[in-house]
Amino acid sequence: MAFPNVSDIIATTLEHRSPEIADNVTNNIALLLKLSEKGNVRPFSGGRIIYEPLSFAENTNGDWYSGYDTLAVGAQDVISAAEYSIKQYSVAVPVSGLEMLQNSSKEQVIDLVAGRIKVAKATMKNDLEVGLFSDGTGSGGKQLVGLDSLVASSPSTGTVGGINRANYSFWRNQTQDPASTPTADTIQAEMTALWASCTRGNDSPDLIIAGGTVWTTFMASLQDIQRVTDSKMADAGFKAVSFMSAPVVLGGGIGGAASATTMYFLNTNYLHFRPHKDRNMVPLKKRESFNQDAEVTHLAWAGALTMSGAKFQGRGIFS
């Protein structure tokens, strides 16, 4: 029996490894790891847009009463939904006719397939991470809408999830923008103020992502006794110390996508990663070129990063 075509092996291997690739990407991005922990990596099955239900007002029927007082039973309109567009991404794994001929033995095929898939996984991870920190304007507006838009530096302007933040104060995140760049002596006071503005009772930020410059400033502010490592993030390979019980993770560094002087204070109870169930880092059908001696398999993803509670998110503008 003839050894299968190289492109067939790449396609079938990608099919087999799709769940592993999705896990690899999730476990190597701090935000996605935290969302997965919370059960907030939630595939959806279809539709033109993704709806994220949210509560935007309190029930006004609540009141103290005595004896035979009349109880309020007025109709309430307190539930709505934010709307998010589906964004699509793919990374191609091509193979030329010459490569098929050159890698016709089993051992050479295994080496080629392993190398191509490793590169595809890394490329997808890196591009999705950039998207998670973006404002969604990249690639002509086709890029994933990320934290730069959801947790904005100017939260009273712009539209997010179909809701105009200029008109609705409940849909504005918190910010901390000191007059001067924080130093090792002042950074913790600024962080504490931002933390407090994002907190309601025991509902508070559970992940802080810091750009390279502000991460360095924060680390310099710590005494040895304060360098408490977050065990879950450490087990996943992230170097993270805790601030107010939330892990502080470096979002900069080599290939890091977070702005150097930005700190995101995130309450991941209200953030969601919503991949389509049929496009969660899966291979598409193999394509053959009409005018080249080559074939290509695309590893594809579609979905959105969504938010259901803006006022619980914070952004430190520490430049």
Steps between C-alpha positions, in 0.01 A plus 500: 500500500639841400589743776232776520552838339679754724215751477251230604708425807520870593121535465418187700758577766359851544152348530621262767689769691236773492398465868866493600569815299205681658621397847854603416389848398269542801758381751770729363304826524440618857162660427365189324635276774311703760181503291527123457536463878178698546309301237486810280644342186156436357454376143191618312319312227393765249324826425592826330640656821588387852270626777634546852217551753555770761317678779513878461277623786364397838143383559318809629233289678727441797385694810454476874142456620290451811180307559241555225706746294456467125788315334644630173446266205587728207626352176878492479726532198840419649643232269653566161782356292820621343558398138834387363598431140657170406866536400683238293863392495703236320860391458594302191709184505619464138698226331642515148523220250877506532477462879269202454761336279788589728319371810360179360645271765317450828775649719535814293122550490478484878771765533331729247152462649622556857691811398215653302245439776733641766537821302124519433422461871749770597373737231138455605584548867698818432240653266211425735693651791560818300127504420408463867683826576392687186229756431368294208606740226783284364472331161244756389275439802501121461717443808364368829369783721713479814571671829615827346137553395310317777701661783566837342727787596207735421201302628237771447536493121451243228271203451576154640273201459251720319462730805606866483707572810432873471133432574525227764723545804453137611696395189815694589807335649706663774830678436793627705703764319740677738651834411851358504646161417490274808826401663584205720397719796158597359387213274327299773291798614381551140421129468310501828286794384417325172426176681256676733317666209444158336380324816147437627495296820689178427464554124844629402773461237646150487769554234736792440692513173787746487707631212877466522588844639233514769562135591865589571392796713259286699760228558747763621241619753477164673688394807610137514217416738247634248616281211225245548468283192157407365512119503254433217674735259839366610387143434405609147845648444421870558715709731234675706499669839180590682349842564185504714481122433497546119794372292699774327620358168748649256320584176806645333838340446610334175200494271275637775202697377411713803596867487817556703343751742151347529358287780169319452305419818265230376200337665477188287152417629386753239733410213439213260693333217236384249635272225262346246465129571590415139791745471688462825849458355401224260629415151290593201469273199826463309528733201691431179651787304374551142817664375770353727634157584397541863230421756402678821307428817368793708482488878201724579332680791190720522342678793539797730621624837188630673420696814186507718615744769710805409496683832684212670800534266783749547786648304805665645654756263839522663706699249 
